[in-house]
Amino acid sequence: PLPPTLGVVEETVMRIQVRAGEKAGNVLRTAAERRLRFALGRFERRIASIDVRFGDVNGPRGGVDQACRVAVRLAAPAGQIVIEDMDRDAHAALARAADRMARAVGRAVDLARRGRHRTPMALREVRS
């Protein structure tokens, strides 16, 4: 007989909280969840939660002012990584922030695996 756990897939769900203005609507929220699940799915077991915030820095003046801030709280190695990006388009800022976050989480996991654990609490990347 097989052990009871063999063949049973434990499903882990990344908790993603998206905060955007009323004008952004569900389209941006859905895009953020989808993009981050794709970019960070391989680290799902190591991620405790993801917080995404969108904002319009300049208000009605326009320009390169759509901000996207992604904060990932890691379960292992423990810590938090924050990435911020800005663009004229919120979707473009999200795409870059998600890609950069995947690389940052990968680096943190790799450092922990190699025994060079450095708490990523201080790791903060900002790009304008």
CYANA upper distance limits for C-alpha pairs under 8 A (distance plus 0.5 A):
  2 LEU  CA      6 LEU  CA      7.03
  4 PRO  CA      8 VAL  CA      8.35
 12 THR  CA     44 GLU  CA      7.45
 12 THR  CA     45 ARG  CA      7.16
 13 VAL  CA     44 GLU  CA      7.82
 14 MET  CA     37 ARG  CA      8.18
 14 MET  CA     44 GLU  CA      6.62
 14 MET  CA     47 ILE  CA      7.35
 14 MET  CA     48 ALA  CA      7.48
 14 MET  CA     49 SER  CA      6.76
 14 MET  CA     50 ILE  CA      7.94
 15 ARG  CA     48 ALA  CA      7.64
 15 ARG  CA     49 SER  CA      5.44
 15 ARG  CA     50 ILE  CA      6.59
 16 ILE  CA     33 GLU  CA      7.14
 16 ILE  CA     49 SER  CA      6.61
 16 ILE  CA     50 ILE  CA      5.19
 16 ILE  CA     51 ASP  CA      6.42
 16 ILE  CA     52 VAL  CA      7.98
 17 GLN  CA     49 SER  CA      8.48
 17 GLN  CA     50 ILE  CA      6.71
 17 GLN  CA     51 ASP  CA      5.40
 17 GLN  CA     52 VAL  CA      6.61
 18 VAL  CA     29 ARG  CA      6.48
 18 VAL  CA     32 ALA  CA      7.81
 18 VAL  CA     33 GLU  CA      8.20
 18 VAL  CA     51 ASP  CA      6.59
 18 VAL  CA     52 VAL  CA      5.17
 18 VAL  CA     53 ARG  CA      6.44
 19 ARG  CA     29 ARG  CA      8.16
 19 ARG  CA     51 ASP  CA      8.42
 19 ARG  CA     52 VAL  CA      6.58
 19 ARG  CA     53 ARG  CA      5.25
 19 ARG  CA     54 PHE  CA      6.80
 20 ALA  CA     24 ALA  CA      6.53
 20 ALA  CA     25 GLY  CA      7.92
 20 ALA  CA     28 LEU  CA      8.31
 20 ALA  CA     29 ARG  CA      7.84
 20 ALA  CA     53 ARG  CA      6.44
 20 ALA  CA     54 PHE  CA      5.40
 20 ALA  CA     55 GLY  CA      7.17
 21 GLY  CA     25 GLY  CA      7.72
 21 GLY  CA     54 PHE  CA      7.70
 21 GLY  CA     55 GLY  CA      7.49
 24 ALA  CA     28 LEU  CA      6.34
 24 ALA  CA     29 ARG  CA      8.30
 25 GLY  CA     29 ARG  CA      7.39
 26 ASN  CA     30 THR  CA      6.42
 27 VAL  CA     31 ALA  CA      6.61
 28 LEU  CA     32 ALA  CA      6.55
 28 LEU  CA     91 HIS  CA      7.77
 29 ARG  CA     33 GLU  CA      6.83
 30 THR  CA     34 ARG  CA      6.63
 31 ALA  CA     35 ARG  CA      6.42
 31 ALA  CA     91 HIS  CA      8.26
 32 ALA  CA     36 LEU  CA      6.51
 32 ALA  CA     52 VAL  CA      8.21
 32 ALA  CA     94 LEU  CA      7.34
 33 GLU  CA     37 ARG  CA      6.54
 34 ARG  CA     38 PHE  CA      6.73
 35 ARG  CA     39 ALA  CA      6.64
 35 ARG  CA     95 ALA  CA      7.60
 35 ARG  CA     98 ALA  CA      7.41
 36 LEU  CA     40 LEU  CA      6.20
 36 LEU  CA     41 GLY  CA      8.06
 36 LEU  CA     98 ALA  CA      6.39
 37 ARG  CA     41 GLY  CA      5.52
 39 ALA  CA     98 ALA  CA      6.69
 39 ALA  CA     99 ASP  CA      6.93
 39 ALA  CA    102 ALA  CA      6.28
 40 LEU  CA     44 GLU  CA      7.04
 40 LEU  CA     98 ALA  CA      8.47
 40 LEU  CA    101 MET  CA      8.41
 40 LEU  CA    102 ALA  CA      6.17
 43 PHE  CA     47 ILE  CA      6.92
 43 PHE  CA    105 VAL  CA      8.28
 43 PHE  CA    106 GLY  CA      8.44
 45 ARG  CA     75 ALA  CA      8.50
 46 ARG  CA     74 LEU  CA      6.28
 46 ARG  CA     75 ALA  CA      5.68
 46 ARG  CA     76 ALA  CA      5.64
 46 ARG  CA     77 PRO  CA      7.88
 47 ILE  CA     72 VAL  CA      7.45
 47 ILE  CA     73 ARG  CA      6.60
 47 ILE  CA     74 LEU  CA      4.99
 47 ILE  CA     75 ALA  CA      5.96
 47 ILE  CA     76 ALA  CA      7.88
 48 ALA  CA     72 VAL  CA      8.14
 48 ALA  CA     73 ARG  CA      5.99
 48 ALA  CA     74 LEU  CA      5.82
 48 ALA  CA     75 ALA  CA      5.70
 49 SER  CA     72 VAL  CA      6.45
 49 SER  CA     73 ARG  CA      5.78
 49 SER  CA     74 LEU  CA      7.69
 50 ILE  CA     70 VAL  CA      7.55
 50 ILE  CA     71 ALA  CA      6.22
 50 ILE  CA     72 VAL  CA      5.07
 50 ILE  CA     73 ARG  CA      6.84
 51 ASP  CA     70 VAL  CA      6.28
 51 ASP  CA     71 ALA  CA      5.60
 51 ASP  CA     72 VAL  CA      6.99
 52 VAL  CA     68 CYS  CA      7.58
 52 VAL  CA     69 ARG  CA      6.16
 52 VAL  CA     70 VAL  CA      5.08
 52 VAL  CA     71 ALA  CA      6.96
 53 ARG  CA     67 ALA  CA      8.45
 53 ARG  CA     68 CYS  CA      6.26
 53 ARG  CA     69 ARG  CA      5.66
 53 ARG  CA     70 VAL  CA      7.11
 54 PHE  CA     66 GLN  CA      7.67
 54 PHE  CA     67 ALA  CA      6.04
 54 PHE  CA     68 CYS  CA      5.19
 54 PHE  CA     69 ARG  CA      7.01
 54 PHE  CA     90 ALA  CA      7.93
 55 GLY  CA     66 GLN  CA      6.41
 55 GLY  CA     67 ALA  CA      5.62
 55 GLY  CA     68 CYS  CA      7.22
 56 ASP  CA     65 ASP  CA      6.15
 56 ASP  CA     66 GLN  CA      5.36
 56 ASP  CA     67 ALA  CA      6.68
 57 VAL  CA     65 ASP  CA      5.51
 57 VAL  CA     66 GLN  CA      6.84
 57 VAL  CA     67 ALA  CA      7.19
 58 ASN  CA     62 GLY  CA      6.82
 58 ASN  CA     63 GLY  CA      8.02
 58 ASN  CA     65 ASP  CA      6.27
 59 GLY  CA     65 ASP  CA      8.48
 63 GLY  CA     88 ARG  CA      6.60
 64 VAL  CA     86 MET  CA      7.19
 64 VAL  CA     87 ASP  CA      5.46
 64 VAL  CA     88 ARG  CA      4.65
 64 VAL  CA     89 ASP  CA      8.27
 65 ASP  CA     86 MET  CA      6.58
 65 ASP  CA     87 ASP  CA      6.48
 65 ASP  CA     88 ARG  CA      6.32
 66 GLN  CA     86 MET  CA      5.88
 66 GLN  CA     87 ASP  CA      5.82
 66 GLN  CA     88 ARG  CA      6.14
 66 GLN  CA     89 ASP  CA      6.56
 66 GLN  CA     90 ALA  CA      5.73
 66 GLN  CA     93 ALA  CA      7.68
 67 ALA  CA     84 GLU  CA      7.62
 67 ALA  CA     85 ASP  CA      6.30
 67 ALA  CA     86 MET  CA      4.91
 67 ALA  CA     87 ASP  CA      7.22
 67 ALA  CA     90 ALA  CA      7.24
 67 ALA  CA     93 ALA  CA      7.21
 68 CYS  CA     84 GLU  CA      6.20
 68 CYS  CA     85 ASP  CA      5.85
 68 CYS  CA     86 MET  CA      6.73
 68 CYS  CA     90 ALA  CA      7.37
 68 CYS  CA     93 ALA  CA      6.33
 68 CYS  CA     94 LEU  CA      6.33
 68 CYS  CA     97 ALA  CA      7.60
 69 ARG  CA     82 VAL  CA      7.60
 69 ARG  CA     83 ILE  CA      6.27
 69 ARG  CA     84 GLU  CA      4.84
 69 ARG  CA     85 ASP  CA      7.02
 69 ARG  CA     97 ALA  CA      7.96
 70 VAL  CA     82 VAL  CA      6.23
 70 VAL  CA     83 ILE  CA      5.77
 70 VAL  CA     84 GLU  CA      6.86
 70 VAL  CA     97 ALA  CA      7.38
 70 VAL  CA     98 ALA  CA      8.13
 70 VAL  CA    101 MET  CA      8.18
 71 ALA  CA     80 GLN  CA      7.29
 71 ALA  CA     81 ILE  CA      6.19
 71 ALA  CA     82 VAL  CA      4.84
 71 ALA  CA     83 ILE  CA      6.94
 72 VAL  CA     80 GLN  CA      6.04
 72 VAL  CA     81 ILE  CA      5.80
 72 VAL  CA     82 VAL  CA      6.95
 73 ARG  CA     78 ALA  CA      8.03
 73 ARG  CA     79 GLY  CA      6.40
 73 ARG  CA     80 GLN  CA      4.86
 73 ARG  CA     81 ILE  CA      7.11
 74 LEU  CA     78 ALA  CA      5.64
 74 LEU  CA     79 GLY  CA      5.78
 74 LEU  CA     80 GLN  CA      6.33
 74 LEU  CA     81 ILE  CA      8.36
 75 ALA  CA     79 GLY  CA      7.66
 76 ALA  CA    109 VAL  CA      8.25
 77 PRO  CA    108 ALA  CA      7.84
 77 PRO  CA    109 VAL  CA      7.21
 77 PRO  CA    112 ALA  CA      6.89
 77 PRO  CA    117 HIS  CA      8.06
 77 PRO  CA    119 THR  CA      7.68
 78 ALA  CA    119 THR  CA      7.25
 78 ALA  CA    120 PRO  CA      8.17
 79 GLY  CA    119 THR  CA      6.29
 79 GLY  CA    120 PRO  CA      5.74
 79 GLY  CA    121 MET  CA      5.34
 80 GLN  CA    120 PRO  CA      6.33
 80 GLN  CA    121 MET  CA      5.26
 80 GLN  CA    122 ALA  CA      8.41
 80 GLN  CA    123 LEU  CA      8.25
 81 ILE  CA    101 MET  CA      8.33
 81 ILE  CA    104 ALA  CA      8.04
 81 ILE  CA    105 VAL  CA      8.01
 81 ILE  CA    120 PRO  CA      6.50
 81 ILE  CA    121 MET  CA      6.66
 81 ILE  CA    122 ALA  CA      8.18
 81 ILE  CA    123 LEU  CA      6.31
 81 ILE  CA    124 ARG  CA      6.64
 82 VAL  CA    101 MET  CA      8.37
 82 VAL  CA    123 LEU  CA      7.66
 82 VAL  CA    124 ARG  CA      5.71
 82 VAL  CA    125 GLU  CA      7.03
 83 ILE  CA     97 ALA  CA      6.64
 83 ILE  CA    100 ARG  CA      7.81
 83 ILE  CA    101 MET  CA      6.89
 83 ILE  CA    124 ARG  CA      6.77
 83 ILE  CA    125 GLU  CA      5.61
 83 ILE  CA    126 VAL  CA      6.47
 84 GLU  CA     97 ALA  CA      6.91
 84 GLU  CA    125 GLU  CA      7.13
 84 GLU  CA    126 VAL  CA      5.49
 84 GLU  CA    127 ARG  CA      6.61
 84 GLU  CA    128 SER  CA      8.46
 85 ASP  CA     93 ALA  CA      5.93
 85 ASP  CA     94 LEU  CA      7.93
 85 ASP  CA     96 ARG  CA      7.57
 85 ASP  CA     97 ALA  CA      6.29
 85 ASP  CA    126 VAL  CA      7.03
 85 ASP  CA    127 ARG  CA      5.66
 85 ASP  CA    128 SER  CA      6.38
 86 MET  CA     90 ALA  CA      8.12
 86 MET  CA     93 ALA  CA      5.78
 86 MET  CA    127 ARG  CA      7.49
 86 MET  CA    128 SER  CA      5.83
 87 ASP  CA     92 ALA  CA      6.94
 87 ASP  CA     93 ALA  CA      5.69
 87 ASP  CA    128 SER  CA      8.21
 88 ARG  CA     92 ALA  CA      8.33
 88 ARG  CA     93 ALA  CA      8.44
 89 ASP  CA     93 ALA  CA      6.97
 90 ALA  CA     94 LEU  CA      6.61
 91 HIS  CA     95 ALA  CA      6.67
 92 ALA  CA     96 ARG  CA      6.83
 93 ALA  CA     97 ALA  CA      6.57
 94 LEU  CA     98 ALA  CA      6.48
 95 ALA  CA     99 ASP  CA      6.78
 96 ARG  CA    100 ARG  CA      6.61
 97 ALA  CA    101 MET  CA      6.44
 98 ALA  CA    102 ALA  CA      6.72
 99 ASP  CA    103 ARG  CA      7.03
100 ARG  CA    104 ALA  CA      6.69
101 MET  CA    105 VAL  CA      6.52
102 ALA  CA    106 GLY  CA      6.54
103 ARG  CA    107 ARG  CA      6.69
104 ALA  CA    108 ALA  CA      6.79
105 VAL  CA    109 VAL  CA      6.62
106 GLY  CA    110 ASP  CA      6.50
107 ARG  CA    111 LEU  CA      6.56
108 ALA  CA    112 ALA  CA      6.72
108 ALA  CA    117 HIS  CA      8.17
108 ALA  CA    118 ARG  CA      8.09
108 ALA  CA    120 PRO  CA      7.16
109 VAL  CA    113 ARG  CA      6.60
110 ASP  CA    114 ARG  CA      6.70
111 LEU  CA    115 GLY  CA      6.81
111 LEU  CA    116 ARG  CA      5.52
111 LEU  CA    117 HIS  CA      5.89
111 LEU  CA    118 ARG  CA      7.66
112 ALA  CA    116 ARG  CA      6.10
112 ALA  CA    117 HIS  CA      4.75
112 ALA  CA    118 ARG  CA      7.69
113 ARG  CA    117 HIS  CA      8.12
